Amino acid sequence: MAKILAIDDKQDNLITISALLKNLVRDCTVILAESGADGIAMAAKERPDTILLDIIMPGMDGFETCRRLKSDPETRHIPVILITAIRTDAASRIKGFDAGADAFLSKPIDETELVAQVNVMLRIKGAEDILRAQKEDLEESVREGNRRFRSLVDSTSDGIVICDQNGLITQWNNGAEILFGYHGTEIIGISIELLVSDTDQEPPGHFFENRIQSQVESQNGRVLEAEGIKRDGSRFPLELSLSSWVSDGNRIFATITRDITERKKLHEALQQYEIIVSGSSDMQALLNDSFDYLTVNKAYADAFDLQVDDLAGKNAIDIFGESFFNGTIRPNAEKCLKGEVVKFSEWFQFTGKKRQYMEVTYYPYHKNGKISGFFVNGRNNTERMQAEMAMQKSEERMRTMFEEAPMGIALVDAKNGTIREANSRFLEITGIKKEQIGRIDWMSLTHSDDLK
């Protein structure tokens, strides 16, 4: 139900207006006030949808009352219809509009005009109420979004630094405070040059102009590497993700900063590792738990007459063949995938090459706390194995010659003279038994004359 506030110092006028409104305006409540001060208080309390305000009143007139209503944020949105006694008084109308009035009615009041004016003001007020509610909802949504965004920004471990078109810092988050060692209150308004520099630049300067400003405008999201400068003067490798936008005609720059000290150390370690691995004569490879190759070194690829990149993504069964894979590779790999370091030796047949005798070790590969694959180290011991086999054959030939010799042969311990070994002919000649070997002194088998 619409509320209409009528303000007039004459009670008769109020009674007349009230009666007209109740009779002509559907579903309305009429509130009455007999002075400007009372009307202001009533408007603040009742929040009417329209105000009918007489200009000529003692003390605070209609102009001043209107001016005060329109200056108060709580009542400024309420439409005010000023009632004037002179229909053609242009000066009063101008003064009323300056005070914030929305419309005028002249006395004597025409019923048709009154209803039309009031209905128009009610529609305007209703539309403005809807717009104001939508605006308030939107503003609250924006505030909530800003609160969530700020919470998100402050919770990230990366440093976020925002600066204006002159490179002066306007905002930053908790991550930046931790990263650089400054408190927000002491860094706001300071140049970003204090925090970042080119790696080879001493002292810092012109980084914003030469690196950030000139590059980010052409490519948002560009990533740069630089040197961060902490409050204590120490420096560290820094990665910056850059973006830029225009707000109210001014360009804003944002940098997401990250300490990459550990990444640099890891990169250097990996480079050293790659140098070592690529130069190793051992065959080395990393496979996942599905037996797909993740990476291999040159020695491993060379064994199959392939390039390093040719093996990446291939499955071990395709490289070794189903029979050898299921008989040798899979059983040992499955033990390794359960957490065991597996060592074995086996003859391998590589493409277009003679068989190679390999000593192989499988090491479990852990990722994110789980075994996700295995590392292979294979060493070619073919020459050693061939030498051992040749020696074994030589020993077998010597043993055969020893056993089948037509004369008796015995091997004697030089220290104590005990017979260590003897062939069958020696046992036959001397008449000793095989089980006595190792307990008989050779001199006991020799004639005394021969001893002399």
The 8 nearest C-alpha neighbors of each residue, nearest first, counted from 0:
[[1, 27, 26, 2, 28, 25, 48, 3],
 [0, 2, 27, 28, 48, 3, 26, 47],
 [3, 1, 47, 28, 48, 27, 29, 0],
 [4, 2, 29, 49, 47, 50, 48, 30],
 [3, 5, 30, 50, 31, 29, 47, 51],
 [6, 4, 51, 31, 50, 52, 30, 32],
 [7, 5, 32, 52, 33, 38, 31, 51],
 [8, 6, 33, 53, 9, 34, 13, 52],
 [7, 9, 33, 34, 56, 10, 6, 57],
 [10, 8, 7, 12, 11, 13, 33, 56],
 [9, 11, 13, 12, 14, 8, 33, 7],
 [12, 10, 14, 13, 9, 15, 16, 8],
 [11, 13, 15, 10, 14, 9, 16, 7],
 [12, 14, 10, 16, 11, 15, 17, 7],
 [13, 15, 11, 17, 12, 16, 18, 10],
 [14, 16, 12, 18, 13, 17, 19, 11],
 [17, 15, 19, 13, 18, 14, 20, 12],
 [18, 16, 14, 20, 15, 19, 13, 21],
 [17, 19, 15, 21, 16, 20, 22, 14],
 [20, 18, 16, 22, 17, 21, 23, 15],
 [21, 19, 23, 17, 24, 22, 18, 16],
 [20, 22, 18, 19, 23, 24, 17, 27],
 [21, 23, 19, 20, 18, 24, 25, 17],
 [22, 24, 20, 21, 19, 25, 114, 110],
 [25, 23, 20, 21, 22, 27, 114, 26],
 [24, 26, 27, 23, 21, 22, 20, 1],
 [27, 25, 0, 24, 1, 28, 21, 2],
 [28, 26, 1, 0, 2, 25, 24, 29],
 [27, 29, 2, 1, 3, 30, 0, 26],
 [28, 30, 3, 4, 2, 17, 27, 31],
 [29, 31, 4, 3, 5, 28, 32, 2],
 [32, 30, 5, 4, 6, 29, 13, 33],
 [31, 33, 6, 38, 37, 34, 5, 7],
 [34, 32, 8, 7, 6, 37, 9, 31],
 [35, 33, 37, 8, 36, 32, 38, 7],
 [34, 36, 38, 64, 37, 59, 39, 60],
 [35, 37, 39, 38, 34, 40, 59, 64],
 [38, 36, 40, 34, 35, 39, 32, 41],
 [37, 39, 35, 41, 32, 36, 40, 6],
 [40, 38, 42, 36, 41, 37, 35, 43],
 [39, 41, 37, 43, 38, 42, 44, 36],
 [40, 42, 38, 44, 43, 39, 45, 37],
 [43, 41, 46, 39, 45, 44, 40, 38],
 [42, 44, 40, 41, 46, 45, 39, 74],
 [43, 45, 41, 42, 46, 40, 39, 47],
 [44, 46, 42, 47, 41, 43, 2, 30],
 [45, 47, 42, 43, 44, 48, 74, 41],
 [48, 46, 2, 3, 49, 45, 4, 42],
 [47, 49, 2, 3, 77, 1, 121, 124],
 [50, 48, 3, 78, 47, 77, 79, 4],
 [51, 49, 4, 79, 3, 5, 52, 80],
 [50, 52, 5, 80, 79, 4, 6, 81],
 [51, 53, 81, 6, 82, 80, 50, 5],
 [52, 54, 82, 7, 61, 81, 55, 6],
 [53, 55, 61, 60, 83, 82, 56, 62],
 [56, 54, 60, 53, 61, 57, 83, 7],
 [57, 55, 60, 8, 54, 58, 59, 61],
 [58, 56, 59, 60, 55, 8, 34, 35],
 [59, 57, 60, 56, 35, 34, 36, 55],
 [58, 60, 35, 57, 63, 64, 56, 61],
 [61, 59, 56, 62, 63, 54, 55, 58],
 [60, 62, 54, 64, 63, 53, 65, 52],
 [61, 63, 65, 64, 60, 95, 98, 66],
 [64, 62, 66, 65, 61, 60, 59, 67],
 [63, 65, 61, 67, 35, 66, 62, 68],
 [66, 64, 68, 62, 63, 67, 61, 98],
 [65, 67, 98, 63, 69, 64, 68, 62],
 [68, 66, 70, 64, 69, 65, 63, 71],
 [69, 67, 65, 71, 66, 70, 74, 75],
 [68, 70, 75, 66, 67, 71, 99, 65],
 [71, 69, 67, 68, 75, 66, 72, 74],
 [70, 72, 73, 69, 74, 68, 75, 67],
 [73, 71, 75, 74, 70, 69, 76, 68],
 [72, 74, 71, 75, 43, 76, 46, 68],
 [75, 73, 76, 71, 68, 77, 72, 69],
 [76, 74, 69, 72, 71, 77, 68, 70],
 [75, 77, 74, 78, 69, 73, 124, 72],
 [76, 78, 75, 74, 49, 48, 79, 124],
 [79, 77, 49, 101, 120, 50, 76, 124],
 [78, 80, 50, 100, 101, 51, 49, 81],
 [81, 79, 102, 51, 103, 101, 52, 50],
 [82, 80, 103, 52, 53, 51, 104, 79],
 [81, 83, 53, 104, 105, 103, 52, 54],
 [84, 82, 105, 85, 54, 106, 104, 81],
 [83, 85, 106, 105, 86, 82, 107, 55],
 [86, 84, 88, 83, 87, 105, 106, 91],
 [87, 85, 105, 88, 84, 83, 106, 104],
 [86, 88, 85, 89, 105, 92, 90, 91],
 [87, 89, 85, 90, 91, 86, 92, 83],
 [90, 88, 92, 91, 87, 93, 86, 94],
 [89, 91, 93, 92, 88, 94, 95, 87],
 [92, 90, 94, 93, 89, 88, 95, 83],
 [91, 93, 95, 89, 90, 94, 96, 88],
 [94, 92, 96, 90, 95, 91, 97, 89],
 [93, 95, 91, 97, 92, 96, 90, 98],
 [96, 94, 92, 98, 97, 93, 100, 91],
 [95, 97, 100, 99, 93, 98, 94, 92],
 [98, 96, 94, 95, 99, 93, 100, 66],
 [97, 99, 66, 95, 96, 100, 65, 62],
 [100, 98, 96, 97, 69, 66, 101, 95],
 [101, 99, 96, 79, 95, 102, 98, 80],
 [100, 102, 79, 78, 80, 99, 96, 103],
 [103, 101, 80, 100, 81, 79, 104, 116],
 [104, 102, 81, 80, 82, 105, 83, 101],
 [105, 103, 82, 81, 83, 108, 106, 80],
 [106, 104, 83, 86, 84, 82, 108, 107],
 [107, 105, 108, 84, 83, 104, 85, 82],
 [106, 108, 105, 109, 84, 104, 86, 83],
 [109, 107, 106, 105, 110, 104, 113, 112],
 [108, 110, 112, 111, 113, 107, 106, 105],
 [111, 109, 113, 112, 108, 114, 19, 23],
 [112, 110, 114, 113, 109, 115, 116, 108],
 [111, 113, 115, 109, 110, 114, 116, 108],
 [114, 112, 110, 116, 111, 115, 117, 109],
 [113, 115, 117, 111, 112, 116, 118, 110],
 [114, 116, 112, 118, 113, 117, 119, 111],
 [115, 117, 119, 113, 118, 114, 112, 120],
 [118, 116, 120, 114, 119, 115, 113, 121],
 [119, 117, 121, 115, 120, 116, 114, 122],
 [118, 120, 122, 116, 117, 121, 115, 123],
 [121, 119, 123, 117, 122, 118, 124, 78],
 [122, 120, 118, 124, 123, 119, 125, 117],
 [123, 121, 125, 119, 124, 120, 126, 118],
 [122, 124, 120, 126, 121, 125, 127, 119],
 [123, 125, 127, 121, 122, 126, 128, 120],
 [126, 124, 122, 128, 123, 127, 121, 129],
 [125, 127, 123, 129, 128, 124, 122, 130],
 [126, 128, 130, 124, 129, 125, 131, 123],
 [129, 127, 131, 125, 126, 130, 124, 132],
 [130, 128, 132, 126, 127, 131, 133, 125],
 [131, 129, 127, 133, 132, 128, 134, 126],
 [130, 132, 134, 128, 133, 129, 127, 135],
 [133, 131, 135, 129, 134, 130, 128, 136],
 [134, 132, 136, 130, 131, 135, 137, 129],
 [133, 135, 131, 137, 132, 136, 138, 130],
 [134, 136, 138, 132, 137, 133, 139, 131],
 [137, 135, 133, 139, 134, 138, 140, 132],
 [136, 138, 134, 140, 135, 139, 133, 141],
 [139, 137, 141, 135, 140, 136, 134, 142],
 [140, 138, 142, 136, 141, 137, 143, 135],
 [139, 141, 137, 143, 138, 142, 144, 136],
 [140, 142, 144, 138, 139, 143, 145, 137],
 [143, 141, 139, 145, 144, 140, 138, 146],
 [144, 142, 146, 140, 145, 141, 139, 147],
 [143, 145, 141, 147, 142, 146, 140, 148],
 [144, 146, 148, 142, 143, 147, 149, 141],
 [147, 145, 143, 149, 144, 148, 150, 142],
 [146, 148, 150, 144, 149, 145, 151, 143],
 [149, 147, 145, 151, 150, 146, 144, 152],
 [148, 150, 152, 146, 151, 147, 145, 153],
 [151, 149, 147, 153, 148, 152, 154, 146],
 [152, 150, 148, 154, 149, 153, 147, 155],
 [151, 153, 149, 150, 154, 155, 148, 172],
 [154, 152, 172, 150, 173, 151, 155, 149],
 [153, 155, 151, 152, 150, 156, 173, 174],
 [156, 154, 157, 152, 153, 151, 174, 158],
 [155, 157, 174, 154, 158, 153, 173, 175],
 [158, 156, 174, 257, 155, 256, 159, 255],
 [175, 157, 159, 174, 256, 255, 257, 172],
 [160, 158, 255, 171, 172, 254, 175, 256],
 [159, 161, 171, 254, 253, 170, 158, 255],
 [162, 160, 253, 170, 252, 168, 169, 171],
 [161, 163, 168, 167, 169, 166, 252, 251],
 [162, 164, 251, 166, 165, 167, 252, 250],
 [163, 165, 250, 166, 251, 249, 162, 252],
 [166, 164, 163, 167, 162, 190, 207, 208],
 [165, 167, 163, 162, 190, 164, 191, 207],
 [168, 166, 190, 162, 188, 189, 163, 165],
 [167, 169, 162, 188, 187, 189, 161, 170],
 [168, 170, 162, 187, 161, 188, 167, 163],
 [171, 169, 161, 168, 160, 187, 162, 172],
 [170, 172, 160, 159, 161, 175, 183, 173],
 [171, 173, 153, 174, 175, 159, 158, 152],
 [172, 174, 176, 153, 175, 177, 171, 158],
 [173, 175, 158, 156, 177, 157, 172, 176],
 [158, 174, 176, 178, 173, 177, 172, 159],
 [177, 175, 173, 181, 180, 174, 178, 179],
 [178, 176, 174, 180, 175, 179, 173, 181],
 [177, 179, 175, 176, 180, 174, 158, 258],
 [178, 180, 229, 176, 177, 181, 175, 230],
 [179, 181, 177, 176, 230, 178, 229, 182],
 [182, 180, 176, 179, 230, 183, 186, 185],
 [181, 183, 184, 185, 176, 186, 180, 177],
 [184, 182, 186, 185, 187, 181, 176, 171],
 [183, 185, 182, 186, 187, 181, 188, 170],
 [184, 186, 183, 182, 187, 181, 189, 188],
 [185, 187, 183, 189, 184, 188, 181, 182],
 [188, 186, 168, 169, 189, 184, 185, 183],
 [187, 189, 168, 167, 169, 186, 190, 185],
 [190, 188, 167, 186, 187, 168, 191, 193],
 [191, 189, 167, 192, 166, 193, 168, 188],
 [190, 192, 193, 194, 166, 167, 168, 189],
 [193, 191, 190, 194, 195, 204, 206, 207],
 [192, 194, 191, 190, 195, 228, 203, 189],
 [193, 195, 228, 192, 191, 227, 229, 196],
 [196, 194, 227, 192, 226, 228, 193, 191],
 [195, 197, 226, 203, 206, 225, 198, 200],
 [196, 198, 200, 225, 199, 226, 206, 195],
 [197, 199, 226, 225, 200, 196, 236, 224],
 [198, 200, 197, 201, 196, 226, 225, 202],
 [201, 199, 197, 198, 203, 202, 196, 204],
 [202, 200, 203, 199, 204, 196, 197, 198],
 [201, 203, 200, 204, 196, 199, 197, 193],
 [204, 202, 196, 201, 200, 192, 193, 205],
 [203, 205, 206, 192, 202, 196, 200, 207],
 [206, 204, 208, 207, 209, 192, 203, 210],
 [205, 207, 209, 210, 204, 208, 196, 192],
 [208, 206, 211, 205, 210, 212, 209, 166],
 [207, 209, 212, 205, 206, 210, 211, 213],
 [210, 208, 206, 207, 213, 205, 211, 212],
 [209, 211, 206, 207, 213, 208, 214, 212],
 [212, 210, 207, 214, 215, 213, 208, 209],
 [213, 211, 208, 214, 207, 215, 210, 216],
 [212, 214, 211, 209, 210, 215, 208, 216],
 [213, 215, 211, 216, 212, 217, 210, 218],
 [214, 216, 218, 217, 219, 211, 212, 242],
 [217, 215, 214, 218, 213, 212, 243, 219],
 [216, 218, 215, 214, 219, 213, 221, 212],
 [219, 217, 215, 216, 221, 220, 214, 242],
 [220, 218, 242, 215, 221, 241, 243, 216],
 [219, 221, 241, 242, 240, 222, 218, 215],
 [220, 222, 241, 219, 240, 218, 215, 223],
 [223, 221, 240, 239, 241, 220, 238, 224],
 [224, 222, 239, 238, 225, 240, 221, 241],
 [223, 225, 238, 237, 239, 222, 226, 236],
 [224, 226, 197, 237, 198, 196, 236, 238],
 [227, 225, 236, 198, 196, 237, 235, 195],
 [226, 228, 195, 235, 237, 234, 194, 236],
 [229, 227, 234, 194, 195, 232, 233, 226],
 [230, 228, 179, 232, 231, 233, 180, 234],
 [229, 231, 180, 232, 179, 181, 228, 233],
 [232, 230, 229, 233, 180, 228, 179, 234],
 [233, 231, 229, 230, 228, 234, 227, 194],
 [234, 232, 229, 231, 228, 235, 230, 227],
 [235, 233, 228, 227, 226, 229, 232, 236],
 [234, 236, 227, 226, 237, 260, 228, 233],
 [237, 235, 226, 260, 259, 227, 225, 258],
 [236, 238, 258, 225, 226, 227, 259, 257],
 [237, 239, 224, 257, 256, 223, 225, 259],
 [240, 238, 256, 223, 255, 222, 254, 241],
 [241, 239, 222, 255, 254, 220, 221, 223],
 [242, 240, 254, 220, 221, 253, 215, 239],
 [241, 243, 219, 220, 253, 252, 215, 254],
 [244, 242, 252, 251, 253, 219, 216, 215],
 [243, 245, 251, 250, 246, 252, 242, 249],
 [244, 246, 250, 249, 251, 248, 247, 243],
 [247, 245, 249, 248, 250, 244, 251, 243],
 [248, 246, 249, 245, 250, 251, 244, 163],
 [247, 249, 246, 245, 250, 251, 244, 164],
 [250, 248, 246, 245, 247, 251, 164, 163],
 [251, 249, 245, 164, 244, 246, 163, 252],
 [250, 252, 163, 244, 243, 164, 245, 162],
 [253, 251, 243, 162, 161, 242, 163, 250],
 [254, 252, 161, 242, 160, 241, 243, 162],
 [255, 253, 241, 160, 240, 159, 239, 256],
 [254, 256, 159, 240, 239, 158, 157, 160],
 [257, 255, 239, 158, 238, 157, 254, 159],
 [256, 258, 238, 157, 237, 259, 158, 239],
 [257, 259, 237, 260, 236, 238, 256, 235],
 [260, 258, 262, 261, 237, 236, 263, 257],
 [261, 259, 263, 262, 236, 258, 264, 235],
 [262, 260, 264, 263, 259, 265, 258, 266],
 [261, 263, 259, 265, 264, 260, 266, 267],
 [262, 264, 266, 260, 261, 265, 259, 267],
 [265, 263, 261, 267, 266, 262, 268, 260],
 [264, 266, 268, 262, 263, 267, 269, 261],
 [267, 265, 263, 269, 268, 264, 262, 270],
 [266, 268, 270, 264, 269, 265, 263, 271],
 [267, 269, 265, 271, 266, 270, 272, 264],
 [270, 268, 272, 266, 271, 267, 273, 265],
 [269, 271, 267, 273, 272, 268, 266, 274],
 [272, 270, 268, 274, 269, 273, 267, 275],
 [271, 273, 269, 275, 270, 274, 276, 268],
 [274, 272, 276, 270, 275, 271, 277, 269],
 [275, 273, 271, 277, 272, 276, 278, 270],
 [274, 276, 272, 278, 273, 277, 279, 271],
 [275, 277, 273, 279, 278, 274, 272, 296],
 [278, 276, 274, 296, 279, 275, 273, 297],
 [277, 279, 275, 276, 274, 280, 297, 298],
 [280, 278, 276, 281, 277, 275, 298, 282],
 [279, 281, 298, 282, 278, 378, 277, 276],
 [282, 280, 378, 279, 377, 283, 298, 376],
 [281, 283, 299, 377, 298, 376, 378, 280],
 [284, 282, 376, 375, 296, 295, 299, 281],
 [283, 285, 295, 375, 294, 374, 296, 286],
 [284, 286, 374, 294, 293, 373, 292, 375],
 [287, 285, 292, 293, 291, 290, 372, 373],
 [288, 286, 372, 290, 289, 291, 371, 373],
 [287, 289, 372, 290, 371, 286, 336, 373],
 [288, 290, 287, 291, 286, 372, 314, 371],
 [291, 289, 287, 288, 286, 314, 315, 292],
 [292, 290, 314, 286, 313, 287, 289, 312],
 [291, 293, 286, 311, 312, 313, 294, 285],
 [292, 294, 286, 311, 285, 312, 291, 287],
 [293, 295, 285, 311, 292, 284, 296, 286],
 [296, 294, 284, 283, 307, 299, 285, 297],
 [295, 297, 277, 299, 298, 283, 276, 284],
 [296, 298, 300, 299, 277, 301, 307, 295],
 [297, 299, 301, 282, 300, 296, 280, 302],
 [300, 298, 282, 302, 297, 301, 296, 283],
 [299, 301, 305, 297, 307, 302, 303, 298],
 [302, 300, 304, 298, 303, 299, 305, 297],
 [303, 301, 299, 300, 304, 298, 349, 305],
 [302, 304, 301, 305, 300, 350, 349, 299],
 [305, 303, 301, 302, 300, 306, 350, 351],
 [306, 304, 300, 303, 301, 309, 307, 310],
 [305, 307, 309, 308, 300, 301, 304, 310],
 [306, 308, 300, 309, 310, 297, 295, 296],
 [307, 309, 311, 306, 310, 294, 305, 295],
 [310, 308, 306, 307, 311, 305, 313, 300],
 [311, 309, 313, 308, 307, 312, 292, 306],
 [312, 310, 292, 293, 308, 313, 294, 309],
 [313, 311, 292, 291, 293, 310, 314, 309],
 [312, 314, 310, 291, 311, 292, 315, 317],
 [315, 313, 291, 316, 317, 290, 292, 312],
 [314, 316, 318, 317, 290, 319, 291, 313],
 [315, 317, 320, 319, 318, 314, 324, 321],
 [318, 316, 315, 314, 320, 319, 313, 321],
 [317, 319, 315, 316, 320, 314, 313, 303],
 [320, 318, 316, 324, 317, 323, 315, 321],
 [321, 319, 316, 317, 322, 323, 318, 324],
 [320, 322, 324, 316, 323, 325, 319, 317],
 [321, 323, 325, 324, 320, 326, 319, 327],
 [322, 324, 326, 325, 327, 321, 320, 319],
 [325, 323, 328, 321, 322, 316, 326, 327],
 [326, 324, 329, 322, 323, 327, 321, 328],
 [325, 327, 323, 324, 322, 328, 329, 330],
 [328, 326, 324, 323, 325, 329, 330, 331],
 [327, 329, 324, 331, 330, 332, 325, 326],
 [328, 330, 332, 325, 331, 324, 327, 333],
 [331, 329, 333, 332, 328, 327, 334, 326],
 [330, 332, 334, 333, 329, 328, 335, 341],
 [331, 333, 335, 329, 334, 330, 328, 336],
 [332, 334, 336, 335, 330, 331, 329, 337],
 [335, 333, 331, 337, 332, 336, 339, 330],
 [334, 336, 339, 332, 338, 337, 333, 363],
 [337, 335, 333, 338, 334, 363, 332, 370],
 [338, 336, 335, 334, 339, 333, 370, 363],
 [339, 337, 335, 336, 363, 340, 334, 370],
 [338, 340, 335, 334, 341, 337, 363, 336],
 [341, 339, 362, 335, 361, 363, 342, 338],
 [340, 342, 361, 360, 339, 335, 331, 343],
 [343, 341, 360, 359, 361, 340, 344, 358],
 [342, 344, 359, 358, 360, 345, 341, 331],
 [345, 343, 358, 357, 359, 356, 342, 346],
 [344, 346, 357, 356, 347, 343, 358, 359],
 [345, 347, 356, 355, 357, 354, 348, 344],
 [348, 346, 355, 354, 356, 349, 345, 357],
 [347, 349, 354, 355, 350, 353, 346, 352],
 [350, 348, 352, 303, 347, 351, 302, 354],
 [349, 351, 352, 303, 348, 304, 302, 353],
 [350, 352, 349, 353, 303, 348, 304, 354],
 [353, 351, 349, 350, 354, 348, 355, 302],
 [352, 354, 355, 348, 351, 349, 350, 347],
 [353, 355, 348, 347, 346, 352, 349, 356],
 [356, 354, 347, 381, 346, 357, 348, 353],
 [355, 357, 346, 381, 380, 345, 379, 347],
 [358, 356, 379, 378, 345, 344, 380, 359],
 [357, 359, 344, 378, 377, 343, 379, 380],
 [358, 360, 377, 343, 342, 376, 344, 357],
 [361, 359, 342, 376, 341, 375, 377, 362],
 [360, 362, 375, 341, 374, 340, 335, 373],
 [361, 363, 374, 340, 373, 364, 335, 360],
 [364, 362, 373, 335, 338, 336, 372, 370],
 [365, 363, 373, 372, 370, 371, 374, 362],
 [366, 364, 370, 369, 371, 368, 363, 367],
 [365, 367, 369, 368, 371, 370, 364, 372],
 [368, 366, 369, 365, 370, 371, 364, 372],
 [367, 369, 366, 365, 370, 371, 364, 363],
 [370, 368, 365, 366, 367, 371, 364, 372],
 [371, 369, 365, 364, 372, 366, 363, 336],
 [372, 370, 288, 287, 365, 369, 364, 366],
 [371, 373, 287, 288, 364, 286, 370, 363],
 [372, 374, 363, 364, 362, 286, 285, 361],
 [375, 373, 285, 362, 361, 284, 364, 363],
 [376, 374, 361, 284, 283, 360, 285, 377],
 [377, 375, 283, 360, 282, 359, 281, 361],
 [376, 378, 359, 282, 281, 358, 357, 283],
 [379, 377, 281, 358, 357, 380, 282, 359],
 [378, 380, 357, 381, 356, 358, 377, 355],
 [381, 379, 383, 356, 382, 357, 384, 378],
 [380, 382, 356, 384, 355, 383, 379, 385],
 [383, 381, 385, 384, 380, 386, 379, 356],
 [382, 384, 386, 380, 385, 381, 387, 388],
 [383, 385, 387, 381, 386, 382, 380, 388],
 [384, 386, 388, 382, 387, 383, 381, 389],
 [387, 385, 389, 383, 388, 384, 390, 382],
 [386, 388, 384, 390, 385, 389, 391, 383],
 [387, 389, 391, 385, 386, 390, 384, 392],
 [390, 388, 386, 392, 391, 387, 385, 393],
 [391, 389, 393, 387, 388, 392, 386, 394],
 [390, 392, 388, 394, 389, 393, 387, 395],
 [391, 393, 395, 389, 394, 390, 388, 396],
 [394, 392, 390, 396, 395, 391, 389, 397],
 [393, 395, 397, 391, 392, 396, 398, 390],
 [394, 396, 392, 398, 393, 397, 391, 399],
 [397, 395, 399, 393, 398, 394, 392, 400],
 [396, 398, 394, 400, 399, 395, 401, 393],
 [399, 397, 401, 395, 396, 400, 394, 402],
 [398, 400, 396, 402, 401, 397, 403, 395],
 [399, 401, 397, 403, 398, 402, 404, 396],
 [402, 400, 398, 399, 404, 403, 397, 422],
 [401, 403, 422, 399, 400, 404, 398, 423],
 [402, 404, 400, 401, 399, 405, 422, 423],
 [403, 405, 406, 401, 400, 402, 407, 424],
 [406, 404, 403, 424, 407, 402, 408, 401],
 [407, 405, 404, 424, 408, 425, 403, 422],
 [425, 406, 408, 424, 422, 405, 409, 428],
 [409, 407, 425, 422, 421, 406, 410, 424],
 [408, 410, 421, 420, 411, 422, 418, 425],
 [409, 411, 420, 419, 418, 421, 412, 408],
 [410, 412, 418, 419, 417, 416, 413, 409],
 [413, 411, 416, 417, 414, 415, 418, 419],
 [414, 412, 416, 415, 411, 417, 410, 418],
 [415, 413, 412, 416, 417, 411, 418, 440],
 [414, 416, 417, 412, 413, 440, 411, 418],
 [415, 417, 412, 440, 413, 411, 414, 441],
 [418, 416, 440, 412, 415, 411, 439, 437],
 [417, 419, 411, 437, 420, 410, 436, 441],
 [418, 420, 437, 411, 410, 417, 436, 412],
 [421, 419, 410, 409, 418, 436, 422, 411],
 [422, 420, 409, 408, 425, 410, 423, 426],
 [421, 423, 402, 425, 424, 408, 407, 401],
 [422, 424, 426, 425, 427, 402, 421, 407],
 [423, 425, 407, 427, 426, 422, 406, 428],
 [407, 426, 424, 428, 427, 422, 423, 408],
 [427, 425, 423, 429, 431, 430, 424, 428],
 [428, 426, 424, 430, 425, 429, 423, 431],
 [427, 429, 425, 426, 430, 424, 407, 431],
 [430, 428, 426, 431, 427, 425, 444, 424],
 [429, 431, 427, 426, 428, 432, 425, 433],
 [432, 430, 426, 429, 433, 435, 427, 436],
 [431, 433, 435, 434, 426, 430, 436, 427],
 [432, 434, 435, 436, 431, 426, 421, 423],
 [433, 435, 436, 432, 437, 431, 438, 439],
 [436, 434, 433, 432, 438, 437, 439, 431],
 [437, 435, 434, 438, 433, 418, 419, 439],
 [436, 438, 419, 418, 417, 439, 435, 420],
 [439, 437, 436, 435, 417, 440, 418, 419],
 [438, 440, 417, 437, 418, 436, 441, 435],
 [441, 439, 417, 416, 442, 443, 418, 438],
 [440, 442, 443, 444, 418, 416, 417, 439],
 [443, 441, 445, 444, 440, 416, 450, 446],
 [442, 444, 441, 445, 440, 439, 446, 447],
 [443, 445, 442, 441, 446, 429, 440, 439],
 [444, 446, 442, 443, 447, 449, 450, 441],
 [447, 445, 449, 448, 450, 444, 443, 442],
 [446, 448, 450, 449, 445, 451, 442, 443],
 [447, 449, 451, 450, 446, 445, 442, 444],
 [450, 448, 446, 451, 447, 445, 442, 444],
 [449, 451, 447, 448, 446, 445, 442, 443],
 [450, 448, 449, 447, 446, 445, 442, 443]]
